[in-house]
Amino acid sequence: MAILEEPIKEVLILKNYIGGEWVESKGEMKDVVNPATQKVIAKVPISTRDEFNAAVEAAKEAFPMWRDTPPLARVRCLFRMKEIMEERFEELSRIQTMEHGKTIDESRGETRRGIENVEVATGIPSLMQGYLSEDVAVGIDEFAYRVPLGIFGIIGPFNFPFMVPLWFAPYAVATGNCVIIKPSSEDPISQVKVAEIAEEAGIPPGVWNVVHGDRTVVSAMLDHPDINGVCFVGSTRVGRDVVYKRCGETGKRCIAQCGAKNFLLVMPDAVLDRTIAACMTSFFGNTGQRCLSGANLVIVGEGLSEHEFNNFYKKVVDAFVSAASKIRVGYGLDENVQMGPLRDKEKKQRMLSYIEKGIEEGAKLVLDGRNIKLVGDWPHDAFLNPTVFVDVTPDMFIGREELFGPIASIMRARNLDEAIEMIHSNPYGNAASIFTQNGKWAREFIHRVNCGNVGINIGIVAPMAFFPFGGMKQSFFGVLHGQRECIDFFTDRKIVIQRWF
């Protein structure tokens, strides 16, 4: 077995970062397990409500000074954060692989996307500028400028432990706010490292805080009157029924990026080899644990006779299954591995139940990922190989619900109208893609499909940091989205009308 460079050499005992101090929690400790090796790599506290409240007090104390700090001075800290992240790029990436399980290439991609958000936030002196009109009436001028609101909570998901909190925190801090980040307790190490970097970069005590925990911390965040807004990425059930609902009840702003069931359409004129390559990273990248992962591959017979459509369907299925069967699965720190484990053995058990459900409902299992084949000798606890069903219909459980694992469902649609109706009949609206060389079909798809992120010959429709991250229907709750658009979320406009005598 190859010797793999692991940056975590011993079990880390994690602490909260409150008011510029690393504070030992009084809560019970939970193991953080490397899903590939099943070894404990850290212990994370499940913090108490009082410990979260202490972080709010630290942020309240820091806010007036930070709000009065000129934007140029604030973003100098972010420039330093970016520099330090670049210097520690490989270490940060390897930590993600160890705590989450994704491949090292995927972790490097996540690190790069996180850094890009810090980079975009350094443009705040321009991005948060206001506007002015002279002489709106005789001798009267009117202008608007943005002001920070105070303290914001950020609830991170397990699937992108480094990147997702950086969709929000750099923008909140750059605009003059303070943040309290609650990382996923499944893989919290990345956000500890980010807080260390924030401290090294000179962000003042109380401006950037990290409180580990579970629903107790989330509940405290949603209840606390001094929290002005909450950013959440996770399941629709929690995002809609807990976070968005409680923010509404307590008058908080809310960004809730939630679940997904993404459809990828393959038209008869698609460039097949490139389409299949894009689908492999879409369906099986990050082990399917991505809100932009492909879930349903819809093969569309627009303009084909029944015989031609059957041949085209078989050709695409054969190519998809052949490529999926060749994906190398193992410990993500091995550069030869293309897919890592699921985050933990409980998630694997959930996937196994979904496979059984698909079989029960009449879908045909043509690639059975339960036959574990690994690169290296690793425990099988959290590993599942790529799995493919055909003859899936939109009303089946596996075709309707978010699975969040390496299970692909292949469907057929007689034409583009039927395929778009499949998308619209599903409650989610996160992403959808079409593979075609026909501009008319592509334009019609863009115009008609009811999804927040739309791809043309793109498998993973991931917006850059200088665009908002879209989402519609049951995939998003709120008004403003993350990344660049959350500059509006973290500020309000103060309108000034002045006359001088």
Steps between C-alpha positions, in 0.01 A plus 500: 500500500629846409614726784260793506593838644256577781527846659312388814748286691321465833150539638408870516303631795294782350395816682265787433643827372327780691613860531845422362561217750499123458258392771451148629135398488305355791294289260547131432764401244420318177740300281589626154578190292692480172239318287763322288712358781237505779761653731413775748681818391342755736258555783250783461289652778122517490481848648237637733258788448697707751816456294322625190366795698856580607598520134214743437621721785853498358365596157284776648805647669704483179237634261515879565876514445485274193205688351703825529808344340531628140419235238851527357647412839255213546585337169873519568432222750327302226796553266720350772252213548520423129881504507512263798246268339711488186806416707312223682303387194610138495470454878146643498405273211638186662316577824173510304572158352580357842192636673247469216628227267500676163794453266798730526421654161147578618639647822740718303206622297307578817795689645533703180130590498515603865801722439321657203224618731754666728651656188169639374419638847818707488318716243257627766621865482347506151230233539328671793507851358178701513359758259410872499275743317561873521205745503212255533324826585638853515801491732429144617728200440419137564737208538502139612776299661528153641540434870578172680234352724692329782539126562422213264490125555631253241402132510738289291420166332709183512551462126718810445646573844758753380326681214137558594551719811724710274201565274388733778754584770749708293220720365345546844833597654605721208176698523563566869307223677605231745438128444448187705559183298360165605680236293359155447602285796574221249799683347576818699879511466506718186318785673740480795782550252317791334456667839871455569570670169257783576679559830842495332374742235416757766120481516424648844369292792125447489459566128551138387373232741452122478269305731477123448184309574172355387136609505550666840733756345271539197203560729696757701598676177142512374365623835759762592366856451844636411544272200388703199499221244590138434664332200430130464591226253351156557186292457163644401337355809730689737537808281127549442343363817758618753733775379278698263195461720676611818671792324156618389363468851789693655539762226838387369629512147550156351686327218406133497657302216336159519450166329510407133404243240691601190408384149751471214350471152685328215369601157557292184768739372705507823876447465485167681857451622514846658147463634584173676821646645306798639236266642755291687624799700143623543343177626796350686725793589509564876339153520171658393493710817457832323188714462603545135554127438321339210218276621284416198646453152219552248563366152281696257379369164408833340453450124585127506286209391420237763769269361758779488412608853542147638844476339600844629377417852702177505810676367491765775423248775783270391748788490386633839515162673836413342656826620348472849628144541857619438502769773779424747375512861715527812668732747489846349860586588608246239549702180377200294159497669201663326233455769525476877268359767173639622541724803421223751366149530151624590479679165610182325222307673253761379624454143461123531138548603445724197642233269255247646220754457585544133496126441165467680345772284600325178807692387771285341836497679763481225804595710495382859730710718455263791768287335784689664819537297765729649842635418681389816403298802258721694205420727180475297288677764433821303588394144247447224593465133312689226147367462275537195128432451318507167128501419446750781187716496459842669243367746733234645670582829849489348386724215315747722692545827847636568728200571834678552721214399655327194171365362401600145151462355458485122167599346363546149290783357344499155571869442625819664151594622470173692849538646432853624171383649697237696713776646201717584310213665781464753481725809865606478647767275870521565667408170427354158717446193455416134761343274446606139656683206160644398471868591119496474469214748751663734327838490160343557638306795651814656177691451258237626673297771410603854838459675743741657816368335478398133774326303560462128745212446604543865473216751549698822332840476709671770491883481823690548538711815420821311156359411223401745432133569148442364217281621121485460197316635587271793873549440516854635327712764560870525539791259874556461743221418857428605837606366508848343125560544525471876664843514140626492411245766760624747425870457207737500469829313490820694330772294603856578318810374684824583459874464744763621398857585 
